[in-house]
Amino acid sequence: MQYLSGFCGHLALVSLALFVPVKVTYAESKSVSWTDANYVPCEGLGATATGKITANVDFASRSGTIKVTRLQIHTEYQHAHEPSANLRFQQPSGAGGNIVMQKAWFDTIGPDDNSQDLFLPRNGSGSGPAAQTPFEIASGSGILISINTRFPQNGGNCLSSFSETLLLP
């Protein structure tokens, strides 16, 4: 019996040594689409300037912080257009963050349907969509996506704007 109680005591010590707290990171993806209900007061546009905005994001949640590793903004309109996008968010430190999205620096294949894609800025000399510059936000906060869209016209340009908050856990 004494041998058994000594053996159980050793198991208890081994068990305690195995329960070491570890910070766990969970990789996730999210895709959200919004309707951009526009009326652009330019000839040939009007209500047909309504479009669809889609945000595709990859991120990792870790102890009060969300690290965004990839973000793609996809715009679809019936008319030729040129979008620009700005992101605003709260960093884990509480300071505000701001990022200007950019066109792809890599070859892309897509439909010939006037859709456009914007990405996070390129990180160094990396290639492909994985070379986007990651950033961190505070858990429970969102990313304010502001998009200005230019519709080129023969007599000038017509502009519209859209903004929406992308909520992450």
Protein Blocks (a to p, Z undefined) as FASTA:
>chain_A
ZZmmmmmmmmmmmmmmmmccddddddddddddddddddddbehilmmlgccddddddddd
eehiacdfbdcdddddfbdcddddddddddfkopacdddddddfbdcddddehpacdddd
dehjbecjklpccddddehiacddddddddddfkbccddddddddddZZ
